[in-house]
Amino acid sequence: MTAKGTLAGLPTWVKWVGVIVVALIVFKLVMAVLTTVIGLLFNILLFAAIVAAVVFLARKFLSSSSGSSSDRW
């Protein structure tokens, strides 16, 4: 059976409702995947920024606390 034959016996409003429901389900699934991926990337970038800030501050305070400049990198 073809799709045309399957849908031929249905009323027009059922076809429209079916298309809209399927489109909403697909759109919702795509948005859920995109939201998850973007949220994960944001958390990774936030973690990297926090680690970089901690390393920067640690080096700054350690270099200022050392007495001689020959010990610095």
JOBELVEN-V768887 format. One record per residue. N is the residue number from 1. RES is the residue in three letters. PHI is phi as a letter, one per 40 degrees, with the letter a starting at -180 (NA if undefined). PSI is psi in whole degrees, -180 to 180 (* if undefined). Layout:
{{N/RES/PHI/PSI} {N/RES/PHI/PSI}}
This chain:
{{1/MET/NA/143} {2/THR/c/166} {3/ALA/c/-33} {4/LYS/c/-40} {5/GLY/c/-35} {6/THR/c/-42} {7/LEU/c/-8} {8/ALA/c/-35} {9/GLY/c/-7} {10/LEU/c/149} {11/PRO/c/158} {12/THR/c/-40} {13/TRP/c/-31} {14/VAL/c/-39} {15/LYS/c/-45} {16/TRP/c/-42} {17/VAL/c/-43} {18/GLY/c/-44} {19/VAL/c/-43} {20/ILE/c/-43} {21/VAL/c/-45} {22/VAL/c/-42} {23/ALA/c/-42} {24/LEU/c/-40} {25/ILE/c/-46} {26/VAL/c/-44} {27/PHE/c/-41} {28/LYS/c/-41} {29/LEU/c/-43} {30/VAL/c/-43} {31/MET/c/-36} {32/ALA/c/-42} {33/VAL/c/-45} {34/LEU/c/-41} {35/THR/c/-42} {36/THR/c/-45} {37/VAL/c/-46} {38/ILE/c/-40} {39/GLY/c/-40} {40/LEU/c/-44} {41/LEU/c/-40} {42/PHE/c/-43} {43/ASN/c/-38} {44/ILE/c/-44} {45/LEU/c/-40} {46/LEU/c/-43} {47/PHE/c/-44} {48/ALA/c/-39} {49/ALA/c/-40} {50/ILE/c/-43} {51/VAL/c/-42} {52/ALA/c/-40} {53/ALA/c/-40} {54/VAL/c/-43} {55/VAL/c/-42} {56/PHE/c/-47} {57/LEU/c/-38} {58/ALA/c/-44} {59/ARG/c/-38} {60/LYS/c/-47} {61/PHE/c/-35} {62/LEU/c/-37} {63/SER/c/-32} {64/SER/c/-24} {65/SER/c/-21} {66/SER/c/142} {67/GLY/c/-43} {68/SER/b/150} {69/SER/c/-12} {70/SER/c/-17} {71/ASP/c/-14} {72/ARG/c/157} {73/TRP/c/*}}
